[in-house]
Amino acid sequence: MQWLLLIGAILTEVTGTISLRLSDGFTRLVPSLIALTSYGIAFTLLAQVLKLGMGVGVAYGIWSALGVTLVAVIGAVFLGDTLTWGQIVGIVLVIAGVAALELGAAR
């Protein structure tokens, strides 16, 4: 159950972040409302993950690493953002660091 809630938190956080970009500085109503609602849901789901006993370092690490990765890919594919090789390596390193954190927690 923790993992399903964490996946939900990640997906709603990504939705919020993409909507934040589309809100044009909170000047467009619908994307602004989606951003605010999504962030509220994401934090609520993350709080439930922590309540169910997942370590805060592991939960937040996974949440942030996968969120950053998804937002960067969505930005590059759909919003015209660029990803340099340096940024791609950075994303891979973040994911590797979170994986190491998770493997260390499994002991």
MARRO-164684 format. One line per field, with one value per residue (C-alpha): x, y, z; residue number from 1. Coordinates in nm, 2 decimals. Layout:
BEGIN
x <- [X / ...]
y <- [Y / ...]
z <- [Z / ...]
nr <- [NUM / ...]
REM end
This chain:
BEGIN
x <- [0.00 / 0.29 / 0.42 / 0.09 / 0.04 / 0.40 / 0.34 / 0.02 / 0.21 / 0.47 / 0.22 / 0.01 / 0.33 / 0.44 / 0.09 / 0.11 / 0.45 / 0.35 / 0.03 / 0.24 / 0.44 / 0.12 / -0.04 / 0.19 / 0.27 / -0.08 / -0.24 / -0.44 / -0.71 / -0.75 / -0.38 / -0.34 / -0.63 / -0.49 / -0.14 / -0.27 / -0.50 / -0.23 / 0.02 / -0.23 / -0.31 / 0.06 / 0.16 / -0.14 / -0.04 / 0.32 / 0.21 / 0.02 / 0.32 / 0.52 / 0.24 / 0.25 / 0.61 / 0.83 / 1.14 / 1.13 / 1.47 / 1.36 / 1.01 / 1.13 / 1.43 / 1.22 / 0.94 / 1.18 / 1.41 / 1.12 / 0.94 / 1.24 / 1.30 / 0.94 / 0.91 / 1.24 / 1.13 / 0.78 / 0.92 / 1.16 / 0.91 / 0.60 / 0.70 / 1.00 / 1.25 / 1.60 / 1.80 / 2.17 / 2.40 / 2.51 / 2.15 / 2.08 / 2.39 / 2.27 / 1.93 / 2.09 / 2.31 / 2.01 / 1.83 / 2.14 / 2.17 / 1.81 / 1.85 / 2.15 / 1.95 / 1.67 / 1.91 / 2.07 / 1.73 / 1.65 / 1.92]
y <- [0.00 / 0.24 / 0.20 / 0.27 / 0.58 / 0.69 / 0.64 / 0.84 / 1.12 / 1.13 / 1.14 / 1.41 / 1.61 / 1.59 / 1.69 / 1.99 / 2.09 / 2.07 / 2.26 / 2.52 / 2.57 / 2.60 / 2.84 / 3.12 / 3.25 / 3.18 / 3.40 / 3.11 / 2.99 / 2.62 / 2.52 / 2.72 / 2.53 / 2.20 / 2.29 / 2.38 / 2.08 / 1.84 / 1.97 / 1.93 / 1.57 / 1.49 / 1.61 / 1.43 / 1.10 / 1.15 / 1.21 / 0.88 / 0.70 / 0.83 / 0.74 / 0.39 / 0.36 / 0.43 / 0.62 / 0.99 / 0.98 / 0.69 / 0.82 / 1.18 / 1.06 / 0.84 / 1.10 / 1.38 / 1.18 / 1.02 / 1.35 / 1.54 / 1.27 / 1.27 / 1.65 / 1.68 / 1.41 / 1.56 / 1.90 / 1.79 / 1.58 / 1.80 / 2.15 / 2.22 / 2.22 / 2.10 / 1.83 / 1.85 / 1.54 / 1.69 / 1.71 / 1.36 / 1.23 / 1.43 / 1.27 / 0.92 / 1.01 / 1.12 / 0.80 / 0.60 / 0.78 / 0.71 / 0.35 / 0.33 / 0.49 / 0.24 / -0.06 / 0.06 / 0.08 / -0.27 / -0.41]
z <- [0.00 / 0.08 / -0.27 / -0.44 / -0.23 / -0.31 / -0.69 / -0.65 / -0.47 / -0.74 / -1.03 / -0.87 / -0.79 / -1.15 / -1.26 / -1.03 / -1.16 / -1.52 / -1.45 / -1.26 / -1.58 / -1.79 / -1.54 / -1.67 / -1.32 / -1.19 / -1.45 / -1.61 / -1.39 / -1.48 / -1.48 / -1.15 / -0.99 / -1.11 / -0.98 / -0.63 / -0.61 / -0.73 / -0.48 / -0.20 / -0.30 / -0.35 / 0.00 / 0.16 / -0.01 / 0.09 / 0.45 / 0.44 / 0.31 / 0.61 / 0.85 / 0.72 / 0.82 / 0.52 / 0.62 / 0.54 / 0.36 / 0.14 / 0.07 / -0.01 / -0.21 / -0.43 / -0.46 / -0.55 / -0.79 / -0.99 / -0.99 / -1.12 / -1.38 / -1.50 / -1.51 / -1.71 / -1.96 / -2.00 / -2.04 / -2.31 / -2.50 / -2.47 / -2.36 / -2.57 / -2.28 / -2.36 / -2.19 / -2.22 / -2.17 / -1.84 / -1.72 / -1.83 / -1.64 / -1.34 / -1.35 / -1.38 / -1.07 / -0.87 / -0.95 / -0.86 / -0.53 / -0.44 / -0.54 / -0.31 / -0.03 / -0.08 / -0.09 / 0.23 / 0.40 / 0.30 / 0.53]
nr <- [1 / 2 / 3 / 4 / 5 / 6 / 7 / 8 / 9 / 10 / 11 / 12 / 13 / 14 / 15 / 16 / 17 / 18 / 19 / 20 / 21 / 22 / 23 / 24 / 25 / 26 / 27 / 28 / 29 / 30 / 31 / 32 / 33 / 34 / 35 / 36 / 37 / 38 / 39 / 40 / 41 / 42 / 43 / 44 / 45 / 46 / 47 / 48 / 49 / 50 / 51 / 52 / 53 / 54 / 55 / 56 / 57 / 58 / 59 / 60 / 61 / 62 / 63 / 64 / 65 / 66 / 67 / 68 / 69 / 70 / 71 / 72 / 73 / 74 / 75 / 76 / 77 / 78 / 79 / 80 / 81 / 82 / 83 / 84 / 85 / 86 / 87 / 88 / 89 / 90 / 91 / 92 / 93 / 94 / 95 / 96 / 97 / 98 / 99 / 100 / 101 / 102 / 103 / 104 / 105 / 106 / 107]
REM end
